[in-house]
Each structure stands twice: as structure tokens, then as C-alpha cells.
Amino acid sequence: MASHSTTPPILQWSPDKKHSERERWICIYPAYLNSQKSRAQGRRIPKNRCVDNPTYQEIRDVLTAAGLNARVENKQYSREASKELLFRGRIRVQLKNDDGSLCNSNFTSRDSLMFHLGDMIPKLKTRLNKPSSEQRSQSTQGKGKGKGKGQR
């Protein structure tokens, strides 16, 4: 008697799959673009093109603004030491159409896409509104002592 399993089969990569199928899309983890990481920790592009602690939301926003088909998956990067939710997320991006042509001629490879992300994430409104650590430290300097218990 044959046993019937209700779990879906594990999807594996195959060259027979079409480029529109999600298994053929490229994966991007935030660690690939993080300037705080070393190459051994998973950074994929040069530090001068990277961003400080990018999030999957920022990557998704830039990719959708560029007109690419991007999906977020709740996955953890294997080289990521922290298990916090802030560091979770994998973005899948479709680079090619079913006929093998590029979805966007500006992005010919995975590297060109990551360079674009490194250039555009710092220009996001969410990044521009955040005060830098220099501005915060300058604003706290020069203030006198606040009310305390006083001298005893």
C-alpha cells in the first residue's frame, strides 16, 4: 500500500525551470551589503559601496522602486551570529524573463544589482531623517548638570 504524503515536495533548482519561477530568482541577504561585516562574515561587495546595517525592508523598497519583481522570505542568513528579528529576511529578485532576456537592462548581474542597492539605500527618506551619532553627541555637550540629589 502506497503512503500518501500531504507535505509539498522540496523544491530544488533545475535548469529546466523557467526564469519566472521563484526558485530561479537570485537571493540577497542584508549581510551582503553590510559595511559592518567582513568578507568572512558574508559581505559580498567592497566596503566603500556598502551600507551600515541595511534591513530587508530597505532592500525591498529600493528594488520595487527600480521596477524589479522582489519577494521577502522569512529566512536567516547562515553566517549571521545574531538571531534577532532585525537581522532576519531574505529577498528574492527576478533578474530574467522566461525567454532569458533581462527584466531591467540596468541590472545585468547580481553584482550590478548589489552595487545599485549600496548606492540607493543611503538616499532613502528613512535614512536621511536619522540624526548621525556626531549630531547627537554635539547636542548633549555643553549642557550643565541637571538637578540631582545635591551636595551632602
C-alpha positions in Angstrom: 0.0 0.0 0.0 1.5 3.4 -1.0 1.7 6.1 1.6 0.5 9.5 0.5 2.3 12.5 2.0 0.4 15.8 2.4 3.6 17.8 2.6 4.7 19.6 -0.6 7.8 18.3 -2.2 11.1 20.1 -1.5 11.7 22.4 -4.5 15.2 22.0 -5.9 16.9 24.1 -8.5 16.8 22.7 -12.0 17.9 24.3 -15.3 14.5 23.1 -16.7 12.7 25.6 -14.5 11.6 28.9 -16.1 13.2 32.2 -15.0 9.8 33.4 -13.7 9.7 30.6 -11.1 10.8 31.8 -7.7 13.4 29.1 -7.3 15.4 30.6 -10.2 15.4 34.2 -8.7 18.6 35.4 -7.0 18.8 35.7 -3.2 20.0 38.8 -1.4 20.6 38.9 2.3 21.2 42.2 4.1 24.6 40.9 5.3 25.8 41.0 1.7 25.6 44.8 1.8 26.5 45.5 5.4 29.6 47.6 5.9 29.9 46.4 9.5 30.6 42.8 8.2 33.9 41.3 6.9 34.1 39.2 3.8 34.3 36.1 6.1 31.0 37.2 7.8 29.2 37.4 4.5 29.8 40.8 2.9 29.8 40.4 -0.9 30.7 43.9 -2.2 33.5 46.4 -1.3 33.1 48.4 1.9 33.0 51.7 0.1 29.9 50.6 -1.8 28.2 49.1 1.4 25.7 50.5 3.8 25.6 50.5 7.7 23.2 47.7 8.8 20.7 47.6 5.9 17.4 45.9 6.5 15.3 43.7 4.3 12.6 46.4 4.1 15.1 49.0 2.7 16.4 46.5 0.1 12.8 45.6 -0.9 11.9 49.3 -1.2 14.8 50.1 -3.5 14.2 47.0 -5.7 10.5 47.8 -6.1 11.3 51.4 -6.9 13.6 50.1 -9.6 10.8 48.2 -11.1 12.0 44.7 -10.2 9.9 41.8 -9.0 11.1 41.2 -5.4 9.7 39.0 -2.6 10.7 38.8 1.0 11.2 35.4 2.7 11.5 34.9 6.5 14.9 33.2 6.4 18.1 33.6 8.5 21.5 34.0 6.9 23.7 31.1 7.9 26.7 33.3 8.8 24.6 35.7 10.9 25.6 35.4 14.6 22.6 37.3 15.9 19.2 35.6 15.9 17.3 38.8 16.4 14.4 39.7 14.1 16.2 42.7 12.9 18.7 40.5 11.1 16.2 38.1 9.5 14.9 38.3 6.0 16.0 37.2 2.6 15.0 38.9 -0.6 14.4 37.0 -3.8 14.7 39.1 -7.0 13.8 38.1 -10.6 16.6 39.2 -13.0 15.5 37.5 -16.2 12.3 36.9 -18.1 11.2 33.4 -19.3 12.9 34.0 -22.6 16.2 34.7 -20.9 16.1 38.5 -21.5 16.9 40.8 -18.6 13.9 42.2 -16.7 15.7 45.5 -16.4 18.7 46.3 -18.7 20.4 48.3 -15.9 20.9 45.2 -13.9 22.9 42.6 -15.9 24.2 40.7 -12.9 23.9 40.0 -9.2 26.8 42.4 -8.5 25.3 45.3 -10.5 22.1 44.9 -8.5 24.0 44.9 -5.2 26.0 48.0 -6.3 22.8 49.7 -7.0 21.4 48.8 -3.6 24.6 50.1 -1.9 24.2 53.4 -3.8 20.5 53.9 -3.3 19.8 52.8 0.3 21.6 55.8 1.9 19.3 58.1 -0.2 16.1 56.6 1.3 14.0 59.1 3.3 14.2 56.8 6.3 18.0 57.1 6.2 18.1 60.8 5.6 15.9 61.6 8.6 18.0 59.7 11.1 20.4 62.0 13.0 24.0 60.9 12.9 25.9 60.0 16.1 28.0 63.2 15.7 24.9 65.4 15.9 23.6 63.6 18.9 26.9 63.8 20.8 27.2 67.5 20.0 23.8 68.3 21.2 24.5 66.7 24.6 27.8 68.5 25.1 27.8 71.9 26.8 24.7 71.3 28.9 25.1 71.9 32.6 24.4 69.5 35.3 20.8 68.7 35.8 19.0 68.6 39.1 20.4 65.9 41.3 20.4 65.0 44.9 22.6 67.9 45.6 25.7 68.0 47.7 25.7 66.3 51.0 
